[in-house]
Amino acid sequence: MGDYYQWLAVWDACLCLLRENAARSHNPVRCVGVELDGVGNLDDVVLLRDAPPSTYKQVKYAVDSSTPVNEEYLTKPSKDGGPSVLKKIAKAWRQLTTDNDSAELVLVSNRAPDPGDELVAVRDARTGLLMPKAAAGGAASKLGRARARWAQAAGLTETKLGELLSVLRFDLAQDVVRYQEHLRLLMALTGLRHDEQALKSGAGWVAEMVRDGRRELTLEMVRSAVEALGLKAGPAQAILSIATLKPDPMALNADHAIDWVDRFDGDSDFAKRRPVPPNTWSQLQTDIEAAPGRLPAGTTAISVTGSIRLAPAFLVGTTFRMVTGTDLAADQRGQLWFTNDAYDHALVPGTAEHPVDQGDELAVAIAVATDPTDDVLEYLREQNLPVSKLVIYTPPGGVAKDNSVPDSSAANALAVGIRNHLRRVARPVRRMHLFLACPKGLAVLLGNRWNRLCETVVYEDIKIDEGYEPAFTIQA
């Protein structure tokens, strides 16, 4: 299993090689090294680039969870009395940076981080780095004393240890099942088949190359393997990571990442529903609408990953509207829902209308996963919004439930059906108020088709105070 775990890590690097070159990324991976000579013990997987920094990975597999990653694991000598893991990494780092070149280092392991360890406990879940939090506290503090012990064990000054920890990523708790799930998603984003057998084929090809003594896997070699193994399924996707609820595991693979996790209010993923002041919805809208300019030039196929609520998901769709020639893919509970997936005909949604008689604007609720009618009506009346009526859209059967949209094709067909009906209903209206209760993927697909309508204010369900609040204003 240890060898298989390393082959998964190598296949991960091969996917990065394919995707970065397909997306014309700046300074893409040139080739993948396996147990490469001349790089010390950071030779298990190497992502070589034309310009620094290249990435050097040490892969450590454990058969059980009895040895978490902590000071003892990192600093104790090997069983035969040789250098510790940390000392080996420090030696390789000094060797790799002799000419003042930069390098990215990664310790990949299925071992979990030890929450009781002074330094490991401050690891940032988003970056995998111990810095900058590991630098906090004076020499007499717990962190300071731990830094001194680590520096001595590594054979470095504390200043040099800080430099090492600034580039050493701890990619931990990557058990085989979780790693396989991550790689299958990454294969889909790379335009490959991503079933279980496809992943086994990719890892098996890596093992065959290593047995044949191949230590550098070039772009041409990997492309040829993809062709020979029948893995090609479609174009590679640029990755746009947007996280507001919890860190996105795909952020490190992303072409552009927007991280608002610390800028949303709430102590848990479920409680994070709106920006915490002084952060605002308008700032998030600016960040999302700037995303097209942050992606590689010429990008036309984009996968959206990360944990966001429905209003930001809809905004992502409108930012990359279909009329711009961009195809989107949204991660929906392990599936990828593509805006260009085929469907037989538009689904005619169920509709209902409720008079409000407070003005000449229109309120719309997408009631697909659950029915928000009573809450929305209450909000409209309490806030005295200037709307004439509330139009409710449900699945064709008329019943809102969390599995009412089974797949991407059905989501596209329903998005078109809702949009087409709305174009007729909203023709005389200058402003629309939109409330969403639907799968995240449907919100993205609906936003992608939101054109020939009117100015739209999108609301987020915040569950407290008034229940909703306006998030974004979109021109359509």
Residue, then its C-alpha position, 0 to 999 in steps of 0.5 A: m500500500g505504501d508504494y501505491y500511495q506514492w504512485l497516487a502522489v505521482w499521478d497527482a503531479c502528472l495531472c498538474l502537468l497536464r492541466e497547467n500546460a493545457a491552461r497555459s499557466h504561467n511557469p507550468v510544470r515541465c516534467v514530473g520526477v520520481e525518486l529523482d537523483g540529486v535532491g536528497n530525500l525530497d525525491d519521491v515526487v518532484l514537479l520541475r519547472d523552468a523557473p523556480p520554485s520547483t516542488y519537492k515532495q516526500v511521501k510518508y505512508a503509515v499502516d495505522s494512525s498510531t504515529p501522528v505528525n508531531e515533534e517526536y515523529l519529526t525530530k527523533p532519529s531513524k530506527d537505525g540511528g540515522p538522521s530524523v525526518l526533519k534533519k533530512i528535509a533541512k539538509a535537502w532544502r539547504q542543497l536545493t537553495t545553495d544558489n539562492d533559488s527558491a523551492e517549495l517543499v511538501l511532506v505528504s502523509n496519511r498521518a494526521p497532525d497532532p493537535g497537542d503539538e505546539l508547532v504542528a497545531v498552528r498549521d494553516a489548513r488552507t496552505g498546509l504551512l506552520m508559518p506565520k503562526a509558528a513565529a508567534g511568542g517570545a523565546a520563553s513561550k511554549l512556541g519559542r521553546a518548541r522552535a528552539r528544539w526543532a532548530q537544534a534537531a534540524g541543525l539550523t539556526e532559528t532564523k533558518l528554521g523560520e525560512l524552512l517552515s515558510v516553504l515546507r507544506f504539511d499535506l497531512a491526513q490524506d488517507v487513501v480513500r480521501y486521496q482517491e476522491h480528490l484525484r478523481l475530481l482532479m481528473a475530471l477537471t483535467g478533462l479525463r475519465h474519472d471513474e475508479q478504473a481510470l484512476k487505477s489505470g493512471a496509478g498503474w501506468v506510473a508504477e510501470m514507468v518506475r519499474d522500467g527505470r523512468r525517473e522523469l515523466t515528460l508532458e509528451m509521455v503523460r499525454s501518450a499514456v492518456e491516449a493509450l489508456g483511453l482516459k481522454a474525456g473532454p477539455a481541461q478546465a481552469i479551476l476557480s476556487i471560491a471559499t466562504l464557509k470552509p477551506d477548499p481542498m482544491a485551492l492549491n490546484a486552482d488557477h485563481a482562489i478567492d478565500w473569504v473563510d475568515r471574512f464570513d461571520g460564524d464559528s462553524d460552516f453552517a453558521k457562516r451566512r454573511p460577511v462580518p463587518p467591515n467586510t461587505w457583500s459588495q467587496l465579495q462581488t468585486d472579487i468574484e467579478a474580477a475573477p475572469g481577469r485573474l485566469p489564464a488568458g483565453t480561458t473558456a472552460i472553468s470549474v468552480t470549486g469550494s464552499i459557497r452559499l447560493a447568492p455567491a454561486f448565482l453571482v459566479g454564474t452571471t460573472f461567466r454568463m453563457v453569452t461570453g462564450t464561457d463554459l462552467a462546471a460546478d461541483q455538486r455533491g461529487q458530481l460536476w454539473f456543466t453548463n454545456d451538458a445536453y438536454d432534450h428540451a427545457l423543463v417547464p417549471g411549476t409556478a405559483e403567484h402571490p399578490v403583494d401589492q406594494g409597488d411595481e417591481l417583481a419578487v421571484a423565489i426558486a423553490v427547488a430544494t425546499d419551499p421558502t414561500d412563507d419566509v419570503l412573503e413575510y420578509l417582503r411585507e416586513q421590509n415593505l419592498p416595492v413589489s407587485k407580486l411574488v412568483i414561485y418556481t418549483p420543479p415540474g412536479g410541483v414539489a420542492k425537495d432536496n433530490s428533485v434535480p438528479d443531474s446536470s442535464a436536468a439542471n440545465a433543462l430546468a434553468v432554461g425553463i425558469r429563465n424562459h418563463l421569467r423573460r415573459v413575466a418580467r418583460p414590463v419590470r425594471r427591477m427583480h428581487l431573487f430568492l434562491a432555495c435550490p442546489k448550488g449547482l443549479a444556482v450557478l447554471l441559472g446565473n450562467r443563463w441570466n440574460r435578457l432580463c432586468e436589474t436583479v437584486v439577489y438575497e441570501d438566507i441568513k436565518i437571523d434578524e430579518g431572515y434575508e438580506p440583499a447580497f448582490t445587484i446584477q445587471a441583466 
